[in-house]
Amino acid sequence: LVYGPDHPYGKVGAAGLTLGDIVNAKVFVTDMALVGAMNDAYRSRMPAPRPSRATAVTALMNPQYVVEMTFIAAAGKTVVQRPGAPPQPDATLQQGIAVGNRVFVSGMLAADLKASLEEQTRSVVERLTAVLTAAGYDWSHVHEATLYVTDAAQAAPARAAWRAAIGRDLPAGATLVTGLVVADPDVEIMVSASRP
């Protein structure tokens, strides 16, 4: 999102959209101690319902900056949640955002953050599957994913557990070795899916 004098919301505004049309966000912050202030600023600027989102703690290419965000925006979004999950209209993220023939699912953590890496991965996949299903999608529709692990040695075992849990090849995507915004988990996965 680039702000400019001609468009108060930068390229989003130039496309005739607003911050309320953002459907997916990836946030990178350089220090866990900054997450609270970042969330406060994010909540004050980003209208509810806020987009799907994943946040990682990592160094940035330009050391002058402490936060970097990337966004995808589209008109006509709807909120998607796992069945039984209570609505959280003022949350900093929604579990899923559907727009047109696509769904963007937030980065998910395991139900038990202290479980083994394999158990965490299976739990994350179950949670992602529930949101995909609620939106009318399944893993055959997932076209892009980001796997976040806290140690490079966890990448291969996490991918193996993920592949076993979905029973198919993994979607295209990236694996990032990074800190997570919660201290205990080892793995987080964010996905997006589409249908023709």
KACORWO-V645568 format. One record per helix or strand of 3 or more residues. SS is the DSSP state (~ for helix, > for strand). FROM is the first residue (numbers start at 1). LEN is the number of residues. If there is no record, write none. Layout:
ss: <SS | SS>
from: <FROM | FROM>
len: <LEN | LEN>
//
This chain:
ss: <~ | ~ | > | ~ | > | > | > | > | > | ~ | ~ | > | ~ | > | >>
from: <10 | 19 | 22 | 32 | 52 | 67 | 78 | 96 | 102 | 117 | 139 | 142 | 154 | 173 | 187>
len: <5 | 3 | 8 | 14 | 6 | 7 | 3 | 4 | 7 | 18 | 3 | 8 | 13 | 5 | 8>
//
